[in-house]
Amino acid sequence: MSDLNRKGDLPVVVYGPASQVGLKVNATNGSANTQVMDDSTGYYLKPRSDGSLNVNANVGGLPEIPEGSSRVTVTATPTDVATTAGVDTYYTVTNGKTLTLQSFSGGSEYDSSGSVIDLYYDPNGNLSVLTWIDTIYVNGSDSQHGIGLEYVGNGTRRIVMRRRGFSANAREMAARWYGYEETT
């Protein structure tokens, strides 16, 4: 096998099932532009500057859900957020079903103080007890996290997605989480 992209000036993308693609990565120069994309799963591997591989799931596509399940997508569309207390978006887990959270993403325009997007489990459905699930810190950027947690619905329990800034300056923020519900 010859060295591809020896100078690091052009990206090299290899498509195919990851189990069938052999790739040796040398990315110690800090310009790691090599990616391996597995078309069957949507996973891709991208080398970091230290030569290790970063694995991102389902980039450009929705996470898979089991047959017979219902997809759940909760979106906070891009709007100006001008509060440190937060703007909440709620989803009540359907009574008798199990919600599996799969992916959480968000972004904001730049602000000198920064922004944060939190995801909480609200077991009482009234914000009296919030159990932290995940946090994304954003500032003129976006981020995506995989989750993989389950919550059983009783008609009251819900997921709270909160967008807020570290200052009261208005900045456009958006967030989304994906998951699925299935009968327990």
C-alpha positions as CSV (number, residue, x, y, z in Angstrom):
1,M,0.0,0.0,0.0
2,S,1.4,3.4,-0.9
3,D,1.2,6.5,1.1
4,L,-1.9,8.6,0.1
5,N,-2.0,12.3,0.5
6,R,1.6,12.4,1.7
7,K,1.7,16.2,1.8
8,G,-1.6,16.6,3.6
9,D,-2.9,19.2,1.2
10,L,-5.9,17.4,-0.1
11,P,-8.6,15.4,1.7
12,V,-8.8,11.6,1.1
13,V,-12.1,10.0,1.7
14,V,-12.5,6.1,1.5
15,Y,-16.0,4.8,1.2
16,G,-17.2,1.3,2.0
17,P,-17.9,-1.0,5.0
18,A,-15.4,-0.3,7.7
19,S,-14.8,-4.0,8.2
20,Q,-13.5,-4.2,4.6
21,V,-11.5,-1.0,4.4
22,G,-7.9,-1.2,5.6
23,L,-6.4,2.1,6.4
24,K,-3.2,3.1,8.1
25,V,-3.4,6.7,9.4
26,N,-0.4,8.9,9.9
27,A,-1.7,12.3,11.1
28,T,1.0,13.6,13.3
29,N,1.4,16.8,11.2
30,G,-1.8,18.3,12.6
31,S,-3.6,18.5,9.3
32,A,-5.5,15.2,9.5
33,N,-7.8,15.2,6.5
34,T,-8.3,11.4,6.0
35,Q,-11.8,10.0,6.7
36,V,-13.2,6.5,6.5
37,M,-17.0,6.4,5.9
38,D,-19.0,3.2,6.4
39,D,-22.0,3.6,4.1
40,S,-24.0,0.8,5.9
41,T,-23.9,2.4,9.4
42,G,-23.2,6.1,8.8
43,Y,-20.2,6.0,11.1
44,Y,-17.1,7.8,10.1
45,L,-13.6,7.8,11.5
46,K,-11.4,10.9,11.4
47,P,-7.9,11.1,12.6
48,R,-6.9,13.7,15.2
49,S,-3.6,15.6,15.1
50,D,-2.1,13.1,17.6
51,G,-2.8,10.2,15.2
52,S,-5.7,8.7,17.2
53,L,-9.1,8.2,15.5
54,N,-12.3,10.2,16.4
55,V,-15.5,8.2,15.7
56,N,-18.7,10.1,14.8
57,A,-21.9,8.2,14.4
58,N,-24.5,8.8,11.7
59,V,-23.0,12.0,10.3
60,G,-25.4,13.3,7.7
61,G,-28.2,10.9,8.6
62,L,-30.7,9.9,11.3
63,P,-29.8,7.3,13.9
64,E,-31.4,3.9,13.2
65,I,-34.4,2.9,15.2
66,P,-35.7,-0.7,16.0
67,E,-38.5,-2.0,13.8
68,G,-42.0,-1.2,15.2
69,S,-40.7,1.9,17.1
70,S,-41.8,5.5,16.6
71,R,-39.1,8.1,15.8
72,V,-39.1,11.1,18.1
73,T,-37.5,14.3,17.0
74,V,-37.6,17.5,19.2
75,T,-36.4,20.7,17.6
76,A,-35.8,24.2,19.0
77,T,-35.7,26.1,15.7
78,P,-33.1,29.0,15.4
79,T,-34.4,31.9,17.4
80,D,-32.9,34.7,19.4
81,V,-32.2,33.7,23.0
82,A,-31.6,36.7,25.3
83,T,-31.7,35.1,28.8
84,T,-29.4,33.5,31.3
85,A,-32.4,31.6,32.8
86,G,-33.1,29.7,29.5
87,V,-35.7,29.0,27.0
88,D,-37.2,25.5,27.4
89,T,-38.6,23.0,24.9
90,Y,-40.5,20.1,26.4
91,Y,-41.3,16.5,25.4
92,T,-43.6,14.3,27.5
93,V,-42.7,10.6,27.3
94,T,-45.8,8.7,26.1
95,N,-47.6,6.8,28.9
96,G,-46.6,3.1,28.8
97,K,-43.7,3.6,26.3
98,T,-39.9,3.6,26.7
99,L,-38.1,6.6,25.2
100,T,-34.5,6.0,24.1
101,L,-32.5,9.2,23.6
102,Q,-30.0,8.7,20.8
103,S,-28.5,12.0,19.7
104,F,-28.3,15.6,20.9
105,S,-27.1,18.6,18.9
106,G,-27.1,22.3,19.0
107,G,-25.4,25.5,18.0
108,S,-25.4,29.2,18.4
109,E,-24.1,32.4,16.8
110,Y,-21.0,34.0,18.4
111,D,-21.3,36.0,21.6
112,S,-18.4,37.1,23.8
113,S,-19.9,35.3,26.8
114,G,-20.8,32.0,25.1
115,S,-23.9,29.8,25.2
116,V,-25.0,26.5,26.6
117,I,-27.7,24.0,25.7
118,D,-28.7,21.5,28.5
119,L,-30.8,18.4,28.3
120,Y,-32.7,17.3,31.5
121,Y,-35.0,14.5,32.6
122,D,-38.0,16.0,34.5
123,P,-39.6,13.0,36.3
124,N,-42.4,15.1,37.9
125,G,-43.3,17.1,34.8
126,N,-43.2,20.4,36.7
127,L,-39.5,21.4,36.7
128,S,-39.3,20.7,40.5
129,V,-36.6,18.0,40.0
130,L,-34.4,18.1,37.0
131,T,-31.9,15.3,36.4
132,W,-29.0,16.3,34.1
133,I,-28.6,14.3,30.9
134,D,-26.1,16.2,28.8
135,T,-24.7,19.7,28.1
136,I,-23.4,21.3,24.9
137,Y,-21.3,24.4,25.2
138,V,-21.5,26.5,21.9
139,N,-20.2,29.9,20.8
140,G,-20.3,30.5,17.1
141,S,-20.2,26.8,16.7
142,D,-22.2,23.6,16.8
143,S,-21.8,20.2,18.4
144,Q,-23.4,16.7,18.4
145,H,-23.4,14.1,21.2
146,G,-24.6,10.5,21.2
147,I,-26.6,9.6,24.3
148,G,-28.2,6.1,24.6
149,L,-30.4,6.6,27.8
150,E,-33.9,5.2,28.3
151,Y,-36.9,6.7,30.2
152,V,-40.3,5.0,30.8
153,G,-43.3,7.2,30.3
154,N,-46.2,7.6,32.7
155,G,-47.9,10.6,30.9
156,T,-46.1,13.1,33.2
157,R,-42.3,12.4,32.8
158,R,-40.7,14.6,30.2
159,I,-37.4,15.7,28.6
160,V,-36.5,19.4,28.9
161,M,-34.1,21.0,26.4
162,R,-32.9,24.4,27.7
163,R,-31.0,27.0,25.6
164,R,-29.4,29.8,27.4
165,G,-26.6,32.3,27.3
166,F,-24.0,33.2,29.9
167,S,-25.0,36.8,29.4
168,A,-28.4,38.4,28.5
169,N,-27.1,39.4,25.0
170,A,-29.4,38.1,22.2
171,R,-27.9,35.4,20.0
172,E,-29.5,32.9,17.6
173,M,-29.5,29.4,19.0
174,A,-30.9,26.1,17.8
175,A,-31.0,22.6,19.3
176,R,-32.4,19.2,18.5
177,W,-32.5,15.7,19.9
178,Y,-33.5,12.4,18.3
179,G,-34.7,9.2,19.8
180,Y,-37.5,6.6,19.6
181,E,-40.3,5.2,21.6
182,E,-41.4,1.6,21.9
183,T,-44.0,-0.2,23.9
184,T,-42.5,-1.5,27.2
